[in-house]
Amino acid sequence: MNEFKRCMKVFSHSPFKVRLMLLNMLCDMINGKPQQNDKPSH
C-alpha cells in the first residue's frame, strides 16, 4: 500500500505528458496488447 501511495504522489506531481504515457502503458497492460514485438526491448 505504501508503494501505491508513493506512486500516486509521483503521478500527481508528474507533467501531463508523463501521465498520458503512464496511462497508455496501463491501458496496454490491461488490454493485453503486445508492445511493439517487432523491436526487442532489451
ModelCIF file with pLDDT and N, C-alpha, C, O atoms, coordinates in Angstrom:
data_MODEL
#
_entry.id   MODEL 
#
_entity.id                         1 
_entity.type                       polymer 
_entity.pdbx_number_of_molecules   1 
#
_entity_poly.entity_id                      1 
_entity_poly.type                           'polypeptide(L)' 
_entity_poly.nstd_linkage                   no 
_entity_poly.nstd_monomer                   no 
_entity_poly.pdbx_seq_one_letter_code       MNEFKRCMKVFSHSPFKVRLMLLNMLCDMINGKPQQNDKPSH 
_entity_poly.pdbx_seq_one_letter_code_can   MNEFKRCMKVFSHSPFKVRLMLLNMLCDMINGKPQQNDKPSH 
_entity_poly.pdbx_strand_id                 A 
#
loop_
_entity_poly_seq.entity_id 
_entity_poly_seq.num 
_entity_poly_seq.mon_id 
_entity_poly_seq.hetero 
1 1  MET n 
1 2  ASN n 
1 3  GLU n 
1 4  PHE n 
1 5  LYS n 
1 6  ARG n 
1 7  CYS n 
1 8  MET n 
1 9  LYS n 
1 10 VAL n 
1 11 PHE n 
1 12 SER n 
1 13 HIS n 
1 14 SER n 
1 15 PRO n 
1 16 PHE n 
1 17 LYS n 
1 18 VAL n 
1 19 ARG n 
1 20 LEU n 
1 21 MET n 
1 22 LEU n 
1 23 LEU n 
1 24 ASN n 
1 25 MET n 
1 26 LEU n 
1 27 CYS n 
1 28 ASP n 
1 29 MET n 
1 30 ILE n 
1 31 ASN n 
1 32 GLY n 
1 33 LYS n 
1 34 PRO n 
1 35 GLN n 
1 36 GLN n 
1 37 ASN n 
1 38 ASP n 
1 39 LYS n 
1 40 PRO n 
1 41 SER n 
1 42 HIS n 
#
_struct_asym.id          A 
_struct_asym.entity_id   1 
#
loop_
_ma_qa_metric.id 
_ma_qa_metric.mode 
_ma_qa_metric.name 
_ma_qa_metric.software_group_id 
_ma_qa_metric.type 
1 global pLDDT . pLDDT 
2 local  pLDDT . pLDDT 
#
_ma_qa_metric_global.metric_id      1 
_ma_qa_metric_global.metric_value   79.17 
_ma_qa_metric_global.model_id       1 
_ma_qa_metric_global.ordinal_id     1 
#
loop_
_ma_qa_metric_local.label_asym_id 
_ma_qa_metric_local.label_comp_id 
_ma_qa_metric_local.label_seq_id 
_ma_qa_metric_local.metric_id 
_ma_qa_metric_local.metric_value 
_ma_qa_metric_local.model_id 
_ma_qa_metric_local.ordinal_id 
A MET 1  2 75.00 1 1  
A ASN 2  2 90.00 1 2  
A GLU 3  2 89.00 1 3  
A PHE 4  2 85.00 1 4  
A LYS 5  2 90.00 1 5  
A ARG 6  2 88.00 1 6  
A CYS 7  2 79.00 1 7  
A MET 8  2 81.00 1 8  
A LYS 9  2 86.00 1 9  
A VAL 10 2 81.00 1 10 
A PHE 11 2 76.00 1 11 
A SER 12 2 80.00 1 12 
A HIS 13 2 81.00 1 13 
A SER 14 2 82.00 1 14 
A PRO 15 2 88.00 1 15 
A PHE 16 2 87.00 1 16 
A LYS 17 2 90.00 1 17 
A VAL 18 2 85.00 1 18 
A ARG 19 2 82.00 1 19 
A LEU 20 2 87.00 1 20 
A MET 21 2 88.00 1 21 
A LEU 22 2 83.00 1 22 
A LEU 23 2 85.00 1 23 
A ASN 24 2 88.00 1 24 
A MET 25 2 87.00 1 25 
A LEU 26 2 85.00 1 26 
A CYS 27 2 87.00 1 27 
A ASP 28 2 88.00 1 28 
A MET 29 2 86.00 1 29 
A ILE 30 2 87.00 1 30 
A ASN 31 2 89.00 1 31 
A GLY 32 2 83.00 1 32 
A LYS 33 2 67.00 1 33 
A PRO 34 2 63.00 1 34 
A GLN 35 2 57.00 1 35 
A GLN 36 2 59.00 1 36 
A ASN 37 2 58.00 1 37 
A ASP 38 2 61.00 1 38 
A LYS 39 2 61.00 1 39 
A PRO 40 2 60.00 1 40 
A SER 41 2 57.00 1 41 
A HIS 42 2 64.00 1 42 
#
loop_
_atom_site.group_PDB 
_atom_site.id 
_atom_site.type_symbol 
_atom_site.label_atom_id 
_atom_site.label_alt_id 
_atom_site.label_comp_id 
_atom_site.label_asym_id 
_atom_site.label_entity_id 
_atom_site.label_seq_id 
_atom_site.pdbx_PDB_ins_code 
_atom_site.Cartn_x 
_atom_site.Cartn_y 
_atom_site.Cartn_z 
_atom_site.occupancy 
_atom_site.B_iso_or_equiv 
_atom_site.pdbx_formal_charge 
_atom_site.auth_seq_id 
_atom_site.auth_comp_id 
_atom_site.auth_asym_id 
_atom_site.auth_atom_id 
_atom_site.pdbx_PDB_model_num 
ATOM 1   N N  . MET A 1 1  ? 0.834  -1.209 0.000   1.00 75.00 ? 1  MET A N  1 
ATOM 2   C CA . MET A 1 1  ? 0.000  0.000  0.000   1.00 75.00 ? 1  MET A CA 1 
ATOM 3   C C  . MET A 1 1  ? 0.864  1.252  0.000   1.00 75.00 ? 1  MET A C  1 
ATOM 4   O O  . MET A 1 1  ? 0.528  2.253  -0.632  1.00 75.00 ? 1  MET A O  1 
ATOM 5   N N  . ASN A 1 2  ? 1.998  1.183  0.727   1.00 90.00 ? 2  ASN A N  1 
ATOM 6   C CA . ASN A 1 2  ? 2.907  2.324  0.742   1.00 90.00 ? 2  ASN A CA 1 
ATOM 7   C C  . ASN A 1 2  ? 3.422  2.623  -0.651  1.00 90.00 ? 2  ASN A C  1 
ATOM 8   O O  . ASN A 1 2  ? 3.522  3.785  -1.046  1.00 90.00 ? 2  ASN A O  1 
ATOM 9   N N  . GLU A 1 3  ? 3.752  1.567  -1.404  1.00 89.00 ? 3  GLU A N  1 
ATOM 10  C CA . GLU A 1 3  ? 4.232  1.721  -2.766  1.00 89.00 ? 3  GLU A CA 1 
ATOM 11  C C  . GLU A 1 3  ? 3.185  2.454  -3.603  1.00 89.00 ? 3  GLU A C  1 
ATOM 12  O O  . GLU A 1 3  ? 3.506  3.337  -4.398  1.00 89.00 ? 3  GLU A O  1 
ATOM 13  N N  . PHE A 1 4  ? 1.939  2.069  -3.404  1.00 85.00 ? 4  PHE A N  1 
ATOM 14  C CA . PHE A 1 4  ? 0.855  2.669  -4.170  1.00 85.00 ? 4  PHE A CA 1 
ATOM 15  C C  . PHE A 1 4  ? 0.753  4.162  -3.887  1.00 85.00 ? 4  PHE A C  1 
ATOM 16  O O  . PHE A 1 4  ? 0.602  4.969  -4.804  1.00 85.00 ? 4  PHE A O  1 
ATOM 17  N N  . LYS A 1 5  ? 0.837  4.521  -2.603  1.00 90.00 ? 5  LYS A N  1 
ATOM 18  C CA . LYS A 1 5  ? 0.752  5.930  -2.220  1.00 90.00 ? 5  LYS A CA 1 
ATOM 19  C C  . LYS A 1 5  ? 1.891  6.723  -2.847  1.00 90.00 ? 5  LYS A C  1 
ATOM 20  O O  . LYS A 1 5  ? 1.704  7.840  -3.329  1.00 90.00 ? 5  LYS A O  1 
ATOM 21  N N  . ARG A 1 6  ? 3.079  6.116  -2.828  1.00 88.00 ? 6  ARG A N  1 
ATOM 22  C CA . ARG A 1 6  ? 4.236  6.806  -3.403  1.00 88.00 ? 6  ARG A CA 1 
ATOM 23  C C  . ARG A 1 6  ? 4.045  6.988  -4.913  1.00 88.00 ? 6  ARG A C  1 
ATOM 24  O O  . ARG A 1 6  ? 4.355  8.038  -5.477  1.00 88.00 ? 6  ARG A O  1 
ATOM 25  N N  . CYS A 1 7  ? 3.526  5.932  -5.546  1.00 79.00 ? 7  CYS A N  1 
ATOM 26  C CA . CYS A 1 7  ? 3.247  6.025  -6.984  1.00 79.00 ? 7  CYS A CA 1 
ATOM 27  C C  . CYS A 1 7  ? 2.259  7.146  -7.267  1.00 79.00 ? 7  CYS A C  1 
ATOM 28  O O  . CYS A 1 7  ? 2.440  7.920  -8.207  1.00 79.00 ? 7  CYS A O  1 
ATOM 29  N N  . MET A 1 8  ? 1.225  7.231  -6.459  1.00 81.00 ? 8  MET A N  1 
ATOM 30  C CA . MET A 1 8  ? 0.220  8.260  -6.671  1.00 81.00 ? 8  MET A CA 1 
ATOM 31  C C  . MET A 1 8  ? 0.816  9.646  -6.463  1.00 81.00 ? 8  MET A C  1 
ATOM 32  O O  . MET A 1 8  ? 0.465  10.592 -7.168  1.00 81.00 ? 8  MET A O  1 
ATOM 33  N N  . LYS A 1 9  ? 1.716  9.762  -5.494  1.00 86.00 ? 9  LYS A N  1 
ATOM 34  C CA . LYS A 1 9  ? 2.353  11.051 -5.237  1.00 86.00 ? 9  LYS A CA 1 
ATOM 35  C C  . LYS A 1 9  ? 3.179  11.472 -6.445  1.00 86.00 ? 9  LYS A C  1 
ATOM 36  O O  . LYS A 1 9  ? 3.105  12.612 -6.903  1.00 86.00 ? 9  LYS A O  1 
ATOM 37  N N  . VAL A 1 10 ? 3.965  10.530 -6.949  1.00 81.00 ? 10 VAL A N  1 
ATOM 38  C CA . VAL A 1 10 ? 4.777  10.811 -8.132  1.00 81.00 ? 10 VAL A CA 1 
ATOM 39  C C  . VAL A 1 10 ? 3.880  11.161 -9.308  1.00 81.00 ? 10 VAL A C  1 
ATOM 40  O O  . VAL A 1 10 ? 4.148  12.098 -10.061 1.00 81.00 ? 10 VAL A O  1 
ATOM 41  N N  . PHE A 1 11 ? 2.804  10.383 -9.451  1.00 76.00 ? 11 PHE A N  1 
ATOM 42  C CA . PHE A 1 11 ? 1.876  10.581 -10.560 1.00 76.00 ? 11 PHE A CA 1 
ATOM 43  C C  . PHE A 1 11 ? 1.245  11.968 -10.504 1.00 76.00 ? 11 PHE A C  1 
ATOM 44  O O  . PHE A 1 11 ? 1.117  12.640 -11.528 1.00 76.00 ? 11 PHE A O  1 
ATOM 45  N N  . SER A 1 12 ? 0.851  12.393 -9.303  1.00 80.00 ? 12 SER A N  1 
ATOM 46  C CA . SER A 1 12 ? 0.159  13.676 -9.185  1.00 80.00 ? 12 SER A CA 1 
ATOM 47  C C  . SER A 1 12 ? 1.105  14.848 -9.412  1.00 80.00 ? 12 SER A C  1 
ATOM 48  O O  . SER A 1 12 ? 0.663  15.950 -9.736  1.00 80.00 ? 12 SER A O  1 
ATOM 49  N N  . HIS A 1 13 ? 2.421  14.612 -9.243  1.00 81.00 ? 13 HIS A N  1 
ATOM 50  C CA . HIS A 1 13 ? 3.379  15.693 -9.463  1.00 81.00 ? 13 HIS A CA 1 
ATOM 51  C C  . HIS A 1 13 ? 4.006  15.649 -10.848 1.00 81.00 ? 13 HIS A C  1 
ATOM 52  O O  . HIS A 1 13 ? 4.758  16.551 -11.216 1.00 81.00 ? 13 HIS A O  1 
ATOM 53  N N  . SER A 1 14 ? 3.702  14.599 -11.625 1.00 82.00 ? 14 SER A N  1 
ATOM 54  C CA . SER A 1 14 ? 4.325  14.476 -12.934 1.00 82.00 ? 14 SER A CA 1 
ATOM 55  C C  . SER A 1 14 ? 3.601  15.344 -13.961 1.00 82.00 ? 14 SER A C  1 
ATOM 56  O O  . SER A 1 14 ? 2.407  15.611 -13.829 1.00 82.00 ? 14 SER A O  1 
ATOM 57  N N  . PRO A 1 15 ? 4.333  15.779 -14.982 1.00 88.00 ? 15 PRO A N  1 
ATOM 58  C CA . PRO A 1 15 ? 3.730  16.584 -16.048 1.00 88.00 ? 15 PRO A CA 1 
ATOM 59  C C  . PRO A 1 15 ? 2.706  15.780 -16.836 1.00 88.00 ? 15 PRO A C  1 
ATOM 60  O O  . PRO A 1 15 ? 2.652  14.553 -16.754 1.00 88.00 ? 15 PRO A O  1 
ATOM 61  N N  . PHE A 1 16 ? 1.901  16.499 -17.593 1.00 87.00 ? 16 PHE A N  1 
ATOM 62  C CA . PHE A 1 16 ? 0.771  15.892 -18.297 1.00 87.00 ? 16 PHE A CA 1 
ATOM 63  C C  . PHE A 1 16 ? 1.219  14.808 -19.270 1.00 87.00 ? 16 PHE A C  1 
ATOM 64  O O  . PHE A 1 16 ? 0.580  13.761 -19.378 1.00 87.00 ? 16 PHE A O  1 
ATOM 65  N N  . LYS A 1 17 ? 2.328  15.061 -19.983 1.00 90.00 ? 17 LYS A N  1 
ATOM 66  C CA . LYS A 1 17 ? 2.805  14.088 -20.972 1.00 90.00 ? 17 LYS A CA 1 
ATOM 67  C C  . LYS A 1 17 ? 3.159  12.777 -20.302 1.00 90.00 ? 17 LYS A C  1 
ATOM 68  O O  . LYS A 1 17 ? 2.859  11.702 -20.822 1.00 90.00 ? 17 LYS A O  1 
ATOM 69  N N  . VAL A 1 18 ? 3.798  12.870 -19.143 1.00 85.00 ? 18 VAL A N  1 
ATOM 70  C CA . VAL A 1 18 ? 4.186  11.659 -18.422 1.00 85.00 ? 18 VAL A CA 1 
ATOM 71  C C  . VAL A 1 18 ? 2.950  10.901 -17.983 1.00 85.00 ? 18 VAL A C  1 
ATOM 72  O O  . VAL A 1 18 ? 2.906  9.674  -18.059 1.00 85.00 ? 18 VAL A O  1 
ATOM 73  N N  . ARG A 1 19 ? 1.945  11.631 -17.522 1.00 82.00 ? 19 ARG A N  1 
ATOM 74  C CA . ARG A 1 19 ? 0.689  10.983 -17.111 1.00 82.00 ? 19 ARG A CA 1 
ATOM 75  C C  . ARG A 1 19 ? 0.065  10.238 -18.275 1.00 82.00 ? 19 ARG A C  1 
ATOM 76  O O  . ARG A 1 19 ? -0.374 9.098  -18.125 1.00 82.00 ? 19 ARG A O  1 
ATOM 77  N N  . LEU A 1 20 ? 0.025  10.881 -19.442 1.00 87.00 ? 20 LEU A N  1 
ATOM 78  C CA . LEU A 1 20 ? -0.554 10.253 -20.621 1.00 87.00 ? 20 LEU A CA 1 
ATOM 79  C C  . LEU A 1 20 ? 0.198  8.984  -20.968 1.00 87.00 ? 20 LEU A C  1 
ATOM 80  O O  . LEU A 1 20 ? -0.406 7.957  -21.278 1.00 87.00 ? 20 LEU A O  1 
ATOM 81  N N  . MET A 1 21 ? 1.531  9.060  -20.913 1.00 88.00 ? 21 MET A N  1 
ATOM 82  C CA . MET A 1 21 ? 2.360  7.913  -21.241 1.00 88.00 ? 21 MET A CA 1 
ATOM 83  C C  . MET A 1 21 ? 2.059  6.762  -20.285 1.00 88.00 ? 21 MET A C  1 
ATOM 84  O O  . MET A 1 21 ? 1.885  5.621  -20.711 1.00 88.00 ? 21 MET A O  1 
ATOM 85  N N  . LEU A 1 22 ? 2.000  7.075  -18.978 1.00 83.00 ? 22 LEU A N  1 
ATOM 86  C CA . LEU A 1 22 ? 1.731  6.044  -17.977 1.00 83.00 ? 22 LEU A CA 1 
ATOM 87  C C  . LEU A 1 22 ? 0.345  5.439  -18.189 1.00 83.00 ? 22 LEU A C  1 
ATOM 88  O O  . LEU A 1 22 ? 0.166  4.225  -18.091 1.00 83.00 ? 22 LEU A O  1 
ATOM 89  N N  . LEU A 1 23 ? -0.630 6.293  -18.480 1.00 85.00 ? 23 LEU A N  1 
ATOM 90  C CA . LEU A 1 23 ? -1.985 5.794  -18.692 1.00 85.00 ? 23 LEU A CA 1 
ATOM 91  C C  . LEU A 1 23 ? -2.039 4.881  -19.906 1.00 85.00 ? 23 LEU A C  1 
ATOM 92  O O  . LEU A 1 23 ? -2.717 3.853  -19.889 1.00 85.00 ? 23 LEU A O  1 
ATOM 93  N N  . ASN A 1 24 ? -1.319 5.260  -20.967 1.00 88.00 ? 24 ASN A N  1 
ATOM 94  C CA . ASN A 1 24 ? -1.281 4.417  -22.159 1.00 88.00 ? 24 ASN A CA 1 
ATOM 95  C C  . ASN A 1 24 ? -0.678 3.062  -21.845 1.00 88.00 ? 24 ASN A C  1 
ATOM 96  O O  . ASN A 1 24 ? -1.178 2.028  -22.289 1.00 88.00 ? 24 ASN A O  1 
ATOM 97  N N  . MET A 1 25 ? 0.409  3.076  -21.069 1.00 87.00 ? 25 MET A N  1 
ATOM 98  C CA . MET A 1 25 ? 1.045  1.824  -20.688 1.00 87.00 ? 25 MET A CA 1 
ATOM 99  C C  . MET A 1 25 ? 0.085  0.958  -19.888 1.00 87.00 ? 25 MET A C  1 
ATOM 100 O O  . MET A 1 25 ? -0.019 -0.249 -20.109 1.00 87.00 ? 25 MET A O  1 
ATOM 101 N N  . LEU A 1 26 ? -0.616 1.595  -18.955 1.00 85.00 ? 26 LEU A N  1 
ATOM 102 C CA . LEU A 1 26 ? -1.588 0.878  -18.131 1.00 85.00 ? 26 LEU A CA 1 
ATOM 103 C C  . LEU A 1 26 ? -2.670 0.245  -18.990 1.00 85.00 ? 26 LEU A C  1 
ATOM 104 O O  . LEU A 1 26 ? -3.009 -0.926 -18.821 1.00 85.00 ? 26 LEU A O  1 
ATOM 105 N N  . CYS A 1 27 ? -3.205 1.030  -19.908 1.00 87.00 ? 27 CYS A N  1 
ATOM 106 C CA . CYS A 1 27 ? -4.277 0.526  -20.776 1.00 87.00 ? 27 CYS A CA 1 
ATOM 107 C C  . CYS A 1 27 ? -3.777 -0.654 -21.594 1.00 87.00 ? 27 CYS A C  1 
ATOM 108 O O  . CYS A 1 27 ? -4.489 -1.644 -21.765 1.00 87.00 ? 27 CYS A O  1 
ATOM 109 N N  . ASP A 1 28 ? -2.553 -0.549 -22.099 1.00 88.00 ? 28 ASP A N  1 
ATOM 110 C CA . ASP A 1 28 ? -1.998 -1.645 -22.884 1.00 88.00 ? 28 ASP A CA 1 
ATOM 111 C C  . ASP A 1 28 ? -1.861 -2.901 -22.039 1.00 88.00 ? 28 ASP A C  1 
ATOM 112 O O  . ASP A 1 28 ? -2.157 -4.005 -22.496 1.00 88.00 ? 28 ASP A O  1 
ATOM 113 N N  . MET A 1 29 ? -1.409 -2.723 -20.802 1.00 86.00 ? 29 MET A N  1 
ATOM 114 C CA . MET A 1 29 ? -1.268 -3.874 -19.911 1.00 86.00 ? 29 MET A CA 1 
ATOM 115 C C  . MET A 1 29 ? -2.620 -4.515 -19.647 1.00 86.00 ? 29 MET A C  1 
ATOM 116 O O  . MET A 1 29 ? -2.751 -5.739 -19.665 1.00 86.00 ? 29 MET A O  1 
ATOM 117 N N  . ILE A 1 30 ? -3.630 -3.679 -19.402 1.00 87.00 ? 30 ILE A N  1 
ATOM 118 C CA . ILE A 1 30 ? -4.966 -4.186 -19.094 1.00 87.00 ? 30 ILE A CA 1 
ATOM 119 C C  . ILE A 1 30 ? -5.563 -4.896 -20.311 1.00 87.00 ? 30 ILE A C  1 
ATOM 120 O O  . ILE A 1 30 ? -6.182 -5.953 -20.186 1.00 87.00 ? 30 ILE A O  1 
ATOM 121 N N  . ASN A 1 31 ? -5.367 -4.303 -21.479 1.00 89.00 ? 31 ASN A N  1 
ATOM 122 C CA . ASN A 1 31 ? -5.919 -4.883 -22.699 1.00 89.00 ? 31 ASN A CA 1 
ATOM 123 C C  . ASN A 1 31 ? -5.107 -6.073 -23.176 1.00 89.00 ? 31 ASN A C  1 
ATOM 124 O O  . ASN A 1 31 ? -5.563 -6.828 -24.033 1.00 89.00 ? 31 ASN A O  1 
ATOM 125 N N  . GLY A 1 32 ? -3.908 -6.251 -22.633 1.00 83.00 ? 32 GLY A N  1 
ATOM 126 C CA . GLY A 1 32 ? -3.085 -7.388 -23.008 1.00 83.00 ? 32 GLY A CA 1 
ATOM 127 C C  . GLY A 1 32 ? -2.488 -7.238 -24.397 1.00 83.00 ? 32 GLY A C  1 
ATOM 128 O O  . GLY A 1 32 ? -2.207 -8.232 -25.065 1.00 83.00 ? 32 GLY A O  1 
ATOM 129 N N  . LYS A 1 33 ? -2.293 -6.003 -24.832 1.00 67.00 ? 33 LYS A N  1 
ATOM 130 C CA . LYS A 1 33 ? -1.690 -5.789 -26.142 1.00 67.00 ? 33 LYS A CA 1 
ATOM 131 C C  . LYS A 1 33 ? -0.178 -5.986 -26.052 1.00 67.00 ? 33 LYS A C  1 
ATOM 132 O O  . LYS A 1 33 ? 0.451  -5.478 -25.124 1.00 67.00 ? 33 LYS A O  1 
ATOM 133 N N  . PRO A 1 34 ? 0.404  -6.701 -26.981 1.00 63.00 ? 34 PRO A N  1 
ATOM 134 C CA . PRO A 1 34 ? 1.873  -6.807 -27.002 1.00 63.00 ? 34 PRO A CA 1 
ATOM 135 C C  . PRO A 1 34 ? 2.482  -5.475 -27.401 1.00 63.00 ? 34 PRO A C  1 
ATOM 136 O O  . PRO A 1 34 ? 2.000  -4.827 -28.330 1.00 63.00 ? 34 PRO A O  1 
ATOM 137 N N  . GLN A 1 35 ? 3.533  -5.060 -26.712 1.00 57.00 ? 35 GLN A N  1 
ATOM 138 C CA . GLN A 1 35 ? 4.133  -3.766 -27.004 1.00 57.00 ? 35 GLN A CA 1 
ATOM 139 C C  . GLN A 1 35 ? 5.233  -3.926 -28.040 1.00 57.00 ? 35 GLN A C  1 
ATOM 140 O O  . GLN A 1 35 ? 6.321  -4.408 -27.725 1.00 57.00 ? 35 GLN A O  1 
ATOM 141 N N  . GLN A 1 36 ? 4.954  -3.523 -29.278 1.00 59.00 ? 36 GLN A N  1 
ATOM 142 C CA . GLN A 1 36 ? 5.905  -3.490 -30.380 1.00 59.00 ? 36 GLN A CA 1 
ATOM 143 C C  . GLN A 1 36 ? 6.804  -4.722 -30.393 1.00 59.00 ? 36 GLN A C  1 
ATOM 144 O O  . GLN A 1 36 ? 7.972  -4.660 -30.010 1.00 59.00 ? 36 GLN A O  1 
ATOM 145 N N  . ASN A 1 37 ? 6.237  -5.843 -30.842 1.00 58.00 ? 37 ASN A N  1 
ATOM 146 C CA . ASN A 1 37 ? 7.004  -7.083 -30.877 1.00 58.00 ? 37 ASN A CA 1 
ATOM 147 C C  . ASN A 1 37 ? 8.097  -7.059 -31.931 1.00 58.00 ? 37 ASN A C  1 
ATOM 148 O O  . ASN A 1 37 ? 9.032  -7.857 -31.871 1.00 58.00 ? 37 ASN A O  1 
ATOM 149 N N  . ASP A 1 38 ? 7.989  -6.143 -32.907 1.00 61.00 ? 38 ASP A N  1 
ATOM 150 C CA . ASP A 1 38 ? 8.993  -6.116 -33.968 1.00 61.00 ? 38 ASP A CA 1 
ATOM 151 C C  . ASP A 1 38 ? 10.344 -5.622 -33.458 1.00 61.00 ? 38 ASP A C  1 
ATOM 152 O O  . ASP A 1 38 ? 11.389 -5.961 -34.014 1.00 61.00 ? 38 ASP A O  1 
ATOM 153 N N  . LYS A 1 39 ? 10.312 -4.806 -32.382 1.00 61.00 ? 39 LYS A N  1 
ATOM 154 C CA . LYS A 1 39 ? 11.565 -4.348 -31.795 1.00 61.00 ? 39 LYS A CA 1 
ATOM 155 C C  . LYS A 1 39 ? 11.777 -5.017 -30.443 1.00 61.00 ? 39 LYS A C  1 
ATOM 156 O O  . LYS A 1 39 ? 10.921 -4.894 -29.567 1.00 61.00 ? 39 LYS A O  1 
ATOM 157 N N  . PRO A 1 40 ? 12.898 -5.725 -30.243 1.00 60.00 ? 40 PRO A N  1 
ATOM 158 C CA . PRO A 1 40 ? 13.180 -6.290 -28.923 1.00 60.00 ? 40 PRO A CA 1 
ATOM 159 C C  . PRO A 1 40 ? 13.452 -5.193 -27.900 1.00 60.00 ? 40 PRO A C  1 
ATOM 160 O O  . PRO A 1 40 ? 14.097 -4.191 -28.207 1.00 60.00 ? 40 PRO A O  1 
ATOM 161 N N  . SER A 1 41 ? 12.951 -5.394 -26.672 1.00 57.00 ? 41 SER A N  1 
ATOM 162 C CA . SER A 1 41 ? 13.046 -4.321 -25.669 1.00 57.00 ? 41 SER A CA 1 
ATOM 163 C C  . SER A 1 41 ? 14.422 -4.232 -25.053 1.00 57.00 ? 41 SER A C  1 
ATOM 164 O O  . SER A 1 41 ? 14.845 -3.148 -24.649 1.00 57.00 ? 41 SER A O  1 
ATOM 165 N N  . HIS A 1 42 ? 15.156 -5.378 -24.967 1.00 64.00 ? 42 HIS A N  1 
ATOM 166 C CA . HIS A 1 42 ? 16.499 -5.293 -24.374 1.00 64.00 ? 42 HIS A CA 1 
ATOM 167 C C  . HIS A 1 42 ? 17.514 -5.078 -25.468 1.00 64.00 ? 42 HIS A C  1 
ATOM 168 O O  . HIS A 1 42 ? 18.709 -4.977 -25.190 1.00 64.00 ? 42 HIS A O  1 
#
